[in-house]
Amino acid sequence: MLETSIHPQDLPLFSDDLDRLEKVLDAVCEDRGINFRSSEAERLGALIIQLYRHGVKEDAKLLALARAYL
């Protein structure tokens, strides 16, 4: 039998996940006056995805960590 370990960061993100993460990104961008299409927003979005993939699933925690990043 072939054994492999599956890591959370290897799992796909589904549309529900992306909708949640987009709301977090939108909130932080609005709070900080960041253009949603800027490179700063892109980096912030990547951070939010990374946090989510590493187990931060609560919106409030994602918001707090993303805000602290700036």
mmCIF file of the N, C-alpha and C atoms, coordinates in Angstrom:
data_MODEL
# 
_entry.id   MODEL 
# 
loop_
_atom_site.group_PDB 
_atom_site.id 
_atom_site.type_symbol 
_atom_site.label_atom_id 
_atom_site.label_alt_id 
_atom_site.label_comp_id 
_atom_site.label_asym_id 
_atom_site.label_entity_id 
_atom_site.label_seq_id 
_atom_site.pdbx_PDB_ins_code 
_atom_site.Cartn_x 
_atom_site.Cartn_y 
_atom_site.Cartn_z 
_atom_site.occupancy 
_atom_site.B_iso_or_equiv 
_atom_site.pdbx_formal_charge 
_atom_site.auth_seq_id 
_atom_site.auth_comp_id 
_atom_site.auth_asym_id 
_atom_site.auth_atom_id 
_atom_site.pdbx_PDB_model_num 
ATOM 1   N N  . MET A 1 1  ? 0.847   -1.174 0.000  1.00 0.00 ? 1  MET A N  1 
ATOM 2   C CA . MET A 1 1  ? 0.000   0.000  0.000  1.00 0.00 ? 1  MET A CA 1 
ATOM 3   C C  . MET A 1 1  ? 0.898   1.244  0.000  1.00 0.00 ? 1  MET A C  1 
ATOM 4   N N  . LEU A 1 2  ? 0.544   2.200  -0.781 1.00 0.00 ? 2  LEU A N  1 
ATOM 5   C CA . LEU A 1 2  ? 1.302   3.444  -0.893 1.00 0.00 ? 2  LEU A CA 1 
ATOM 6   C C  . LEU A 1 2  ? 0.793   4.445  0.130  1.00 0.00 ? 2  LEU A C  1 
ATOM 7   N N  . GLU A 1 3  ? 1.712   4.941  0.955  1.00 0.00 ? 3  GLU A N  1 
ATOM 8   C CA . GLU A 1 3  ? 1.322   5.918  1.967  1.00 0.00 ? 3  GLU A CA 1 
ATOM 9   C C  . GLU A 1 3  ? 1.826   7.296  1.567  1.00 0.00 ? 3  GLU A C  1 
ATOM 10  N N  . THR A 1 4  ? 0.938   8.259  1.608  1.00 0.00 ? 4  THR A N  1 
ATOM 11  C CA . THR A 1 4  ? 1.327   9.644  1.356  1.00 0.00 ? 4  THR A CA 1 
ATOM 12  C C  . THR A 1 4  ? 0.688   10.508 2.421  1.00 0.00 ? 4  THR A C  1 
ATOM 13  N N  . SER A 1 5  ? 1.353   11.563 2.751  1.00 0.00 ? 5  SER A N  1 
ATOM 14  C CA . SER A 1 5  ? 0.754   12.491 3.706  1.00 0.00 ? 5  SER A CA 1 
ATOM 15  C C  . SER A 1 5  ? 0.226   13.691 2.930  1.00 0.00 ? 5  SER A C  1 
ATOM 16  N N  . ILE A 1 6  ? -0.957  14.090 3.275  1.00 0.00 ? 6  ILE A N  1 
ATOM 17  C CA . ILE A 1 6  ? -1.584  15.238 2.617  1.00 0.00 ? 6  ILE A CA 1 
ATOM 18  C C  . ILE A 1 6  ? -1.517  16.405 3.588  1.00 0.00 ? 6  ILE A C  1 
ATOM 19  N N  . HIS A 1 7  ? -0.941  17.468 3.134  1.00 0.00 ? 7  HIS A N  1 
ATOM 20  C CA . HIS A 1 7  ? -0.805  18.674 3.939  1.00 0.00 ? 7  HIS A CA 1 
ATOM 21  C C  . HIS A 1 7  ? -1.926  19.648 3.610  1.00 0.00 ? 7  HIS A C  1 
ATOM 22  N N  . PRO A 1 8  ? -2.358  20.414 4.586  1.00 0.00 ? 8  PRO A N  1 
ATOM 23  C CA . PRO A 1 8  ? -3.457  21.371 4.339  1.00 0.00 ? 8  PRO A CA 1 
ATOM 24  C C  . PRO A 1 8  ? -3.182  22.318 3.179  1.00 0.00 ? 8  PRO A C  1 
ATOM 25  N N  . GLN A 1 9  ? -1.925  22.715 3.002  1.00 0.00 ? 9  GLN A N  1 
ATOM 26  C CA . GLN A 1 9  ? -1.613  23.640 1.923  1.00 0.00 ? 9  GLN A CA 1 
ATOM 27  C C  . GLN A 1 9  ? -1.710  22.993 0.543  1.00 0.00 ? 9  GLN A C  1 
ATOM 28  N N  . ASP A 1 10 ? -1.819  21.667 0.499  1.00 0.00 ? 10 ASP A N  1 
ATOM 29  C CA . ASP A 1 10 ? -1.956  20.954 -0.766 1.00 0.00 ? 10 ASP A CA 1 
ATOM 30  C C  . ASP A 1 10 ? -3.418  20.778 -1.198 1.00 0.00 ? 10 ASP A C  1 
ATOM 31  N N  . LEU A 1 11 ? -4.338  21.040 -0.292 1.00 0.00 ? 11 LEU A N  1 
ATOM 32  C CA . LEU A 1 11 ? -5.756  20.861 -0.603 1.00 0.00 ? 11 LEU A CA 1 
ATOM 33  C C  . LEU A 1 11 ? -6.266  22.026 -1.440 1.00 0.00 ? 11 LEU A C  1 
ATOM 34  N N  . PRO A 1 12 ? -7.203  21.774 -2.333 1.00 0.00 ? 12 PRO A N  1 
ATOM 35  C CA . PRO A 1 12 ? -7.728  22.861 -3.157 1.00 0.00 ? 12 PRO A CA 1 
ATOM 36  C C  . PRO A 1 12 ? -8.615  23.805 -2.342 1.00 0.00 ? 12 PRO A C  1 
ATOM 37  N N  . LEU A 1 13 ? -8.712  25.025 -2.813 1.00 0.00 ? 13 LEU A N  1 
ATOM 38  C CA . LEU A 1 13 ? -9.658  25.985 -2.231 1.00 0.00 ? 13 LEU A CA 1 
ATOM 39  C C  . LEU A 1 13 ? -10.909 25.974 -3.102 1.00 0.00 ? 13 LEU A C  1 
ATOM 40  N N  . PHE A 1 14 ? -12.045 25.881 -2.460 1.00 0.00 ? 14 PHE A N  1 
ATOM 41  C CA . PHE A 1 14 ? -13.307 25.850 -3.184 1.00 0.00 ? 14 PHE A CA 1 
ATOM 42  C C  . PHE A 1 14 ? -13.912 27.246 -3.236 1.00 0.00 ? 14 PHE A C  1 
ATOM 43  N N  . SER A 1 15 ? -14.951 27.404 -4.002 1.00 0.00 ? 15 SER A N  1 
ATOM 44  C CA . SER A 1 15 ? -15.539 28.736 -4.190 1.00 0.00 ? 15 SER A CA 1 
ATOM 45  C C  . SER A 1 15 ? -16.017 29.336 -2.869 1.00 0.00 ? 15 SER A C  1 
ATOM 46  N N  . ASP A 1 16 ? -16.547 28.516 -1.965 1.00 0.00 ? 16 ASP A N  1 
ATOM 47  C CA . ASP A 1 16 ? -16.964 29.024 -0.649 1.00 0.00 ? 16 ASP A CA 1 
ATOM 48  C C  . ASP A 1 16 ? -15.769 29.571 0.133  1.00 0.00 ? 16 ASP A C  1 
ATOM 49  N N  . ASP A 1 17 ? -14.658 28.847 0.049  1.00 0.00 ? 17 ASP A N  1 
ATOM 50  C CA . ASP A 1 17 ? -13.437 29.307 0.712  1.00 0.00 ? 17 ASP A CA 1 
ATOM 51  C C  . ASP A 1 17 ? -12.988 30.647 0.126  1.00 0.00 ? 17 ASP A C  1 
ATOM 52  N N  . LEU A 1 18 ? -12.953 30.722 -1.180 1.00 0.00 ? 18 LEU A N  1 
ATOM 53  C CA . LEU A 1 18 ? -12.497 31.945 -1.847 1.00 0.00 ? 18 LEU A CA 1 
ATOM 54  C C  . LEU A 1 18 ? -13.418 33.119 -1.555 1.00 0.00 ? 18 LEU A C  1 
ATOM 55  N N  . ASP A 1 19 ? -14.716 32.868 -1.469 1.00 0.00 ? 19 ASP A N  1 
ATOM 56  C CA . ASP A 1 19 ? -15.662 33.934 -1.118 1.00 0.00 ? 19 ASP A CA 1 
ATOM 57  C C  . ASP A 1 19 ? -15.362 34.488 0.274  1.00 0.00 ? 19 ASP A C  1 
ATOM 58  N N  . ARG A 1 20 ? -15.115 33.607 1.218  1.00 0.00 ? 20 ARG A N  1 
ATOM 59  C CA . ARG A 1 20 ? -14.782 34.039 2.594  1.00 0.00 ? 20 ARG A CA 1 
ATOM 60  C C  . ARG A 1 20 ? -13.500 34.855 2.612  1.00 0.00 ? 20 ARG A C  1 
ATOM 61  N N  . LEU A 1 21 ? -12.491 34.359 1.915  1.00 0.00 ? 21 LEU A N  1 
ATOM 62  C CA . LEU A 1 21 ? -11.195 35.035 1.909  1.00 0.00 ? 21 LEU A CA 1 
ATOM 63  C C  . LEU A 1 21 ? -11.274 36.386 1.203  1.00 0.00 ? 21 LEU A C  1 
ATOM 64  N N  . GLU A 1 22 ? -12.081 36.459 0.168  1.00 0.00 ? 22 GLU A N  1 
ATOM 65  C CA . GLU A 1 22 ? -12.262 37.730 -0.540 1.00 0.00 ? 22 GLU A CA 1 
ATOM 66  C C  . GLU A 1 22 ? -12.927 38.768 0.364  1.00 0.00 ? 22 GLU A C  1 
ATOM 67  N N  . LYS A 1 23 ? -13.877 38.340 1.170  1.00 0.00 ? 23 LYS A N  1 
ATOM 68  C CA . LYS A 1 23 ? -14.526 39.265 2.107  1.00 0.00 ? 23 LYS A CA 1 
ATOM 69  C C  . LYS A 1 23 ? -13.527 39.809 3.119  1.00 0.00 ? 23 LYS A C  1 
ATOM 70  N N  . VAL A 1 24 ? -12.639 38.949 3.594  1.00 0.00 ? 24 VAL A N  1 
ATOM 71  C CA . VAL A 1 24 ? -11.600 39.391 4.528  1.00 0.00 ? 24 VAL A CA 1 
ATOM 72  C C  . VAL A 1 24 ? -10.687 40.389 3.830  1.00 0.00 ? 24 VAL A C  1 
ATOM 73  N N  . LEU A 1 25 ? -10.250 40.065 2.637  1.00 0.00 ? 25 LEU A N  1 
ATOM 74  C CA . LEU A 1 25 ? -9.382  40.964 1.873  1.00 0.00 ? 25 LEU A CA 1 
ATOM 75  C C  . LEU A 1 25 ? -10.070 42.294 1.610  1.00 0.00 ? 25 LEU A C  1 
ATOM 76  N N  . ASP A 1 26 ? -11.324 42.260 1.205  1.00 0.00 ? 26 ASP A N  1 
ATOM 77  C CA . ASP A 1 26 ? -12.076 43.493 0.960  1.00 0.00 ? 26 ASP A CA 1 
ATOM 78  C C  . ASP A 1 26 ? -12.144 44.365 2.208  1.00 0.00 ? 26 ASP A C  1 
ATOM 79  N N  . ALA A 1 27 ? -12.396 43.740 3.351  1.00 0.00 ? 27 ALA A N  1 
ATOM 80  C CA . ALA A 1 27 ? -12.519 44.494 4.599  1.00 0.00 ? 27 ALA A CA 1 
ATOM 81  C C  . ALA A 1 27 ? -11.202 45.169 4.971  1.00 0.00 ? 27 ALA A C  1 
ATOM 82  N N  . VAL A 1 28 ? -10.101 44.442 4.843  1.00 0.00 ? 28 VAL A N  1 
ATOM 83  C CA . VAL A 1 28 ? -8.807  45.011 5.197  1.00 0.00 ? 28 VAL A CA 1 
ATOM 84  C C  . VAL A 1 28 ? -8.429  46.118 4.213  1.00 0.00 ? 28 VAL A C  1 
ATOM 85  N N  . CYS A 1 29 ? -8.661  45.892 2.938  1.00 0.00 ? 29 CYS A N  1 
ATOM 86  C CA . CYS A 1 29 ? -8.350  46.920 1.929  1.00 0.00 ? 29 CYS A CA 1 
ATOM 87  C C  . CYS A 1 29 ? -9.168  48.182 2.186  1.00 0.00 ? 29 CYS A C  1 
ATOM 88  N N  . GLU A 1 30 ? -10.442 48.019 2.511  1.00 0.00 ? 30 GLU A N  1 
ATOM 89  C CA . GLU A 1 30 ? -11.285 49.175 2.789  1.00 0.00 ? 30 GLU A CA 1 
ATOM 90  C C  . GLU A 1 30 ? -10.804 49.913 4.040  1.00 0.00 ? 30 GLU A C  1 
ATOM 91  N N  . ASP A 1 31 ? -10.486 49.165 5.094  1.00 0.00 ? 31 ASP A N  1 
ATOM 92  C CA . ASP A 1 31 ? -10.003 49.766 6.343  1.00 0.00 ? 31 ASP A CA 1 
ATOM 93  C C  . ASP A 1 31 ? -8.736  50.579 6.129  1.00 0.00 ? 31 ASP A C  1 
ATOM 94  N N  . ARG A 1 32 ? -7.850  50.060 5.300  1.00 0.00 ? 32 ARG A N  1 
ATOM 95  C CA . ARG A 1 32 ? -6.531  50.663 5.126  1.00 0.00 ? 32 ARG A CA 1 
ATOM 96  C C  . ARG A 1 32 ? -6.424  51.564 3.893  1.00 0.00 ? 32 ARG A C  1 
ATOM 97  N N  . GLY A 1 33 ? -7.510  51.672 3.137  1.00 0.00 ? 33 GLY A N  1 
ATOM 98  C CA . GLY A 1 33 ? -7.493  52.516 1.943  1.00 0.00 ? 33 GLY A CA 1 
ATOM 99  C C  . GLY A 1 33 ? -6.594  51.968 0.838  1.00 0.00 ? 33 GLY A C  1 
ATOM 100 N N  . ILE A 1 34 ? -6.551  50.651 0.724  1.00 0.00 ? 34 ILE A N  1 
ATOM 101 C CA . ILE A 1 34 ? -5.710  49.994 -0.279 1.00 0.00 ? 34 ILE A CA 1 
ATOM 102 C C  . ILE A 1 34 ? -6.549  49.725 -1.532 1.00 0.00 ? 34 ILE A C  1 
ATOM 103 N N  . ASN A 1 35 ? -6.008  50.083 -2.676 1.00 0.00 ? 35 ASN A N  1 
ATOM 104 C CA . ASN A 1 35 ? -6.660  49.775 -3.947 1.00 0.00 ? 35 ASN A CA 1 
ATOM 105 C C  . ASN A 1 35 ? -6.683  48.264 -4.120 1.00 0.00 ? 35 ASN A C  1 
ATOM 106 N N  . PHE A 1 36 ? -7.859  47.731 -4.384 1.00 0.00 ? 36 PHE A N  1 
ATOM 107 C CA . PHE A 1 36 ? -8.039  46.284 -4.480 1.00 0.00 ? 36 PHE A CA 1 
ATOM 108 C C  . PHE A 1 36 ? -7.190  45.674 -5.598 1.00 0.00 ? 36 PHE A C  1 
ATOM 109 N N  . ARG A 1 37 ? -6.824  46.460 -6.584 1.00 0.00 ? 37 ARG A N  1 
ATOM 110 C CA . ARG A 1 37 ? -6.047  45.945 -7.720 1.00 0.00 ? 37 ARG A CA 1 
ATOM 111 C C  . ARG A 1 37 ? -4.547  46.251 -7.602 1.00 0.00 ? 37 ARG A C  1 
ATOM 112 N N  . SER A 1 38 ? -4.110  46.691 -6.453 1.00 0.00 ? 38 SER A N  1 
ATOM 113 C CA . SER A 1 38 ? -2.705  47.053 -6.260 1.00 0.00 ? 38 SER A CA 1 
ATOM 114 C C  . SER A 1 38 ? -1.860  45.825 -5.907 1.00 0.00 ? 38 SER A C  1 
ATOM 115 N N  . SER A 1 39 ? -0.545  45.993 -6.030 1.00 0.00 ? 39 SER A N  1 
ATOM 116 C CA . SER A 1 39 ? 0.358   44.906 -5.659 1.00 0.00 ? 39 SER A CA 1 
ATOM 117 C C  . SER A 1 39 ? 0.309   44.655 -4.153 1.00 0.00 ? 39 SER A C  1 
ATOM 118 N N  . GLU A 1 40 ? 0.039   45.694 -3.385 1.00 0.00 ? 40 GLU A N  1 
ATOM 119 C CA . GLU A 1 40 ? -0.087  45.530 -1.936 1.00 0.00 ? 40 GLU A CA 1 
ATOM 120 C C  . GLU A 1 40 ? -1.282  44.631 -1.600 1.00 0.00 ? 40 GLU A C  1 
ATOM 121 N N  . ALA A 1 41 ? -2.395  44.837 -2.295 1.00 0.00 ? 41 ALA A N  1 
ATOM 122 C CA . ALA A 1 41 ? -3.574  43.983 -2.090 1.00 0.00 ? 41 ALA A CA 1 
ATOM 123 C C  . ALA A 1 41 ? -3.289  42.553 -2.533 1.00 0.00 ? 41 ALA A C  1 
ATOM 124 N N  . GLU A 1 42 ? -2.515  42.406 -3.581 1.00 0.00 ? 42 GLU A N  1 
ATOM 125 C CA . GLU A 1 42 ? -2.156  41.069 -4.054 1.00 0.00 ? 42 GLU A CA 1 
ATOM 126 C C  . GLU A 1 42 ? -1.322  40.331 -3.013 1.00 0.00 ? 42 GLU A C  1 
ATOM 127 N N  . ARG A 1 43 ? -0.349  41.014 -2.427 1.00 0.00 ? 43 ARG A N  1 
ATOM 128 C CA . ARG A 1 43 ? 0.476   40.400 -1.370 1.00 0.00 ? 43 ARG A CA 1 
ATOM 129 C C  . ARG A 1 43 ? -0.381  40.062 -0.154 1.00 0.00 ? 43 ARG A C  1 
ATOM 130 N N  . LEU A 1 44 ? -1.283  40.960 0.190  1.00 0.00 ? 44 LEU A N  1 
ATOM 131 C CA . LEU A 1 44 ? -2.164  40.734 1.324  1.00 0.00 ? 44 LEU A CA 1 
ATOM 132 C C  . LEU A 1 44 ? -3.079  39.538 1.068  1.00 0.00 ? 44 LEU A C  1 
ATOM 133 N N  . GLY A 1 45 ? -3.602  39.432 -0.136 1.00 0.00 ? 45 GLY A N  1 
ATOM 134 C CA . GLY A 1 45 ? -4.440  38.287 -0.495 1.00 0.00 ? 45 GLY A CA 1 
ATOM 135 C C  . GLY A 1 45 ? -3.683  36.971 -0.401 1.00 0.00 ? 45 GLY A C  1 
ATOM 136 N N  . ALA A 1 46 ? -2.433  36.978 -0.844 1.00 0.00 ? 46 ALA A N  1 
ATOM 137 C CA . ALA A 1 46 ? -1.597  35.768 -0.758 1.00 0.00 ? 46 ALA A CA 1 
ATOM 138 C C  . ALA A 1 46 ? -1.362  35.386 0.698  1.00 0.00 ? 46 ALA A C  1 
ATOM 139 N N  . LEU A 1 47 ? -1.144  36.377 1.543  1.00 0.00 ? 47 LEU A N  1 
ATOM 140 C CA . LEU A 1 47 ? -0.956  36.119 2.976  1.00 0.00 ? 47 LEU A CA 1 
ATOM 141 C C  . LEU A 1 47 ? -2.215  35.502 3.585  1.00 0.00 ? 47 LEU A C  1 
ATOM 142 N N  . ILE A 1 48 ? -3.364  36.067 3.255  1.00 0.00 ? 48 ILE A N  1 
ATOM 143 C CA . ILE A 1 48 ? -4.636  35.561 3.794  1.00 0.00 ? 48 ILE A CA 1 
ATOM 144 C C  . ILE A 1 48 ? -4.853  34.108 3.368  1.00 0.00 ? 48 ILE A C  1 
ATOM 145 N N  . ILE A 1 49 ? -4.547  33.804 2.121  1.00 0.00 ? 49 ILE A N  1 
ATOM 146 C CA . ILE A 1 49 ? -4.681  32.425 1.635  1.00 0.00 ? 49 ILE A CA 1 
ATOM 147 C C  . ILE A 1 49 ? -3.723  31.510 2.387  1.00 0.00 ? 49 ILE A C  1 
ATOM 148 N N  . GLN A 1 50 ? -2.494  31.950 2.579  1.00 0.00 ? 50 GLN A N  1 
ATOM 149 C CA . GLN A 1 50 ? -1.507  31.144 3.290  1.00 0.00 ? 50 GLN A CA 1 
ATOM 150 C C  . GLN A 1 50 ? -1.958  30.875 4.733  1.00 0.00 ? 50 GLN A C  1 
ATOM 151 N N  . LEU A 1 51 ? -2.448  31.899 5.403  1.00 0.00 ? 51 LEU A N  1 
ATOM 152 C CA . LEU A 1 51 ? -2.946  31.722 6.772  1.00 0.00 ? 51 LEU A CA 1 
ATOM 153 C C  . LEU A 1 51 ? -4.086  30.705 6.800  1.00 0.00 ? 51 LEU A C  1 
ATOM 154 N N  . TYR A 1 52 ? -5.013  30.833 5.861  1.00 0.00 ? 52 TYR A N  1 
ATOM 155 C CA . TYR A 1 52 ? -6.167  29.943 5.783  1.00 0.00 ? 52 TYR A CA 1 
ATOM 156 C C  . TYR A 1 52 ? -5.716  28.496 5.558  1.00 0.00 ? 52 TYR A C  1 
ATOM 157 N N  . ARG A 1 53 ? -4.783  28.310 4.666  1.00 0.00 ? 53 ARG A N  1 
ATOM 158 C CA . ARG A 1 53 ? -4.282  26.959 4.363  1.00 0.00 ? 53 ARG A CA 1 
ATOM 159 C C  . ARG A 1 53 ? -3.524  26.349 5.542  1.00 0.00 ? 53 ARG A C  1 
ATOM 160 N N  . HIS A 1 54 ? -3.025  27.199 6.427  1.00 0.00 ? 54 HIS A N  1 
ATOM 161 C CA . HIS A 1 54 ? -2.308  26.702 7.593  1.00 0.00 ? 54 HIS A CA 1 
ATOM 162 C C  . HIS A 1 54 ? -3.200  26.599 8.830  1.00 0.00 ? 54 HIS A C  1 
ATOM 163 N N  . GLY A 1 55 ? -4.502  26.702 8.624  1.00 0.00 ? 55 GLY A N  1 
ATOM 164 C CA . GLY A 1 55 ? -5.423  26.389 9.704  1.00 0.00 ? 55 GLY A CA 1 
ATOM 165 C C  . GLY A 1 55 ? -6.153  27.547 10.356 1.00 0.00 ? 55 GLY A C  1 
ATOM 166 N N  . VAL A 1 56 ? -5.892  28.773 9.932  1.00 0.00 ? 56 VAL A N  1 
ATOM 167 C CA . VAL A 1 56 ? -6.627  29.911 10.497 1.00 0.00 ? 56 VAL A CA 1 
ATOM 168 C C  . VAL A 1 56 ? -7.941  30.004 9.719  1.00 0.00 ? 56 VAL A C  1 
ATOM 169 N N  . LYS A 1 57 ? -9.002  29.488 10.316 1.00 0.00 ? 57 LYS A N  1 
ATOM 170 C CA . LYS A 1 57 ? -10.284 29.381 9.608  1.00 0.00 ? 57 LYS A CA 1 
ATOM 171 C C  . LYS A 1 57 ? -11.322 30.398 10.060 1.00 0.00 ? 57 LYS A C  1 
ATOM 172 N N  . GLU A 1 58 ? -11.103 31.040 11.194 1.00 0.00 ? 58 GLU A N  1 
ATOM 173 C CA . GLU A 1 58 ? -12.069 32.012 11.697 1.00 0.00 ? 58 GLU A CA 1 
ATOM 174 C C  . GLU A 1 58 ? -11.839 33.372 11.042 1.00 0.00 ? 58 GLU A C  1 
ATOM 175 N N  . ASP A 1 59 ? -12.921 33.955 10.540 1.00 0.00 ? 59 ASP A N  1 
ATOM 176 C CA . ASP A 1 59 ? -12.829 35.241 9.849  1.00 0.00 ? 59 ASP A CA 1 
ATOM 177 C C  . ASP A 1 59 ? -12.205 36.320 10.731 1.00 0.00 ? 59 ASP A C  1 
ATOM 178 N N  . ALA A 1 60 ? -12.593 36.350 12.008 1.00 0.00 ? 60 ALA A N  1 
ATOM 179 C CA . ALA A 1 60 ? -12.080 37.377 12.915 1.00 0.00 ? 60 ALA A CA 1 
ATOM 180 C C  . ALA A 1 60 ? -10.559 37.246 13.092 1.00 0.00 ? 60 ALA A C  1 
ATOM 181 N N  . LYS A 1 61 ? -10.069 36.027 13.172 1.00 0.00 ? 61 LYS A N  1 
ATOM 182 C CA . LYS A 1 61 ? -8.624  35.817 13.313 1.00 0.00 ? 61 LYS A CA 1 
ATOM 183 C C  . LYS A 1 61 ? -7.897  36.183 12.028 1.00 0.00 ? 61 LYS A C  1 
ATOM 184 N N  . LEU A 1 62 ? -8.486  35.813 10.901 1.00 0.00 ? 62 LEU A N  1 
ATOM 185 C CA . LEU A 1 62 ? -7.884  36.197 9.622  1.00 0.00 ? 62 LEU A CA 1 
ATOM 186 C C  . LEU A 1 62 ? -7.801  37.712 9.488  1.00 0.00 ? 62 LEU A C  1 
ATOM 187 N N  . LEU A 1 63 ? -8.883  38.392 9.853  1.00 0.00 ? 63 LEU A N  1 
ATOM 188 C CA . LEU A 1 63 ? -8.897  39.860 9.806  1.00 0.00 ? 63 LEU A CA 1 
ATOM 189 C C  . LEU A 1 63 ? -7.821  40.453 10.706 1.00 0.00 ? 63 LEU A C  1 
ATOM 190 N N  . ALA A 1 64 ? -7.733  39.961 11.925 1.00 0.00 ? 64 ALA A N  1 
ATOM 191 C CA . ALA A 1 64 ? -6.764  40.499 12.876 1.00 0.00 ? 64 ALA A CA 1 
ATOM 192 C C  . ALA A 1 64 ? -5.340  40.290 12.386 1.00 0.00 ? 64 ALA A C  1 
ATOM 193 N N  . LEU A 1 65 ? -5.043  39.106 11.883 1.00 0.00 ? 65 LEU A N  1 
ATOM 194 C CA . LEU A 1 65 ? -3.694  38.822 11.406 1.00 0.00 ? 65 LEU A CA 1 
ATOM 195 C C  . LEU A 1 65 ? -3.359  39.612 10.142 1.00 0.00 ? 65 LEU A C  1 
ATOM 196 N N  . ALA A 1 66 ? -4.326  39.753 9.249  1.00 0.00 ? 66 ALA A N  1 
ATOM 197 C CA . ALA A 1 66 ? -4.091  40.526 8.022  1.00 0.00 ? 66 ALA A CA 1 
ATOM 198 C C  . ALA A 1 66 ? -3.892  42.000 8.351  1.00 0.00 ? 66 ALA A C  1 
ATOM 199 N N  . ARG A 1 67 ? -4.642  42.508 9.288  1.00 0.00 ? 67 ARG A N  1 
ATOM 200 C CA . ARG A 1 67 ? -4.477  43.912 9.701  1.00 0.00 ? 67 ARG A CA 1 
ATOM 201 C C  . ARG A 1 67 ? -3.130  44.116 10.370 1.00 0.00 ? 67 ARG A C  1 
ATOM 202 N N  . ALA A 1 68 ? -2.681  43.147 11.139 1.00 0.00 ? 68 ALA A N  1 
ATOM 203 C CA . ALA A 1 68 ? -1.390  43.243 11.823 1.00 0.00 ? 68 ALA A CA 1 
ATOM 204 C C  . ALA A 1 68 ? -0.233  43.196 10.838 1.00 0.00 ? 68 ALA A C  1 
ATOM 205 N N  . TYR A 1 69 ? -0.449  42.572 9.692  1.00 0.00 ? 69 TYR A N  1 
ATOM 206 C CA . TYR A 1 69 ? 0.583   42.455 8.665  1.00 0.00 ? 69 TYR A CA 1 
ATOM 207 C C  . TYR A 1 69 ? 0.965   43.824 8.106  1.00 0.00 ? 69 TYR A C  1 
ATOM 208 N N  . LEU A 1 70 ? -0.005  44.721 8.057  1.00 0.00 ? 70 LEU A N  1 
ATOM 209 C CA . LEU A 1 70 ? 0.238   46.031 7.440  1.00 0.00 ? 70 LEU A CA 1 
ATOM 210 C C  . LEU A 1 70 ? 0.958   46.952 8.353  1.00 0.00 ? 70 LEU A C  1 
# 
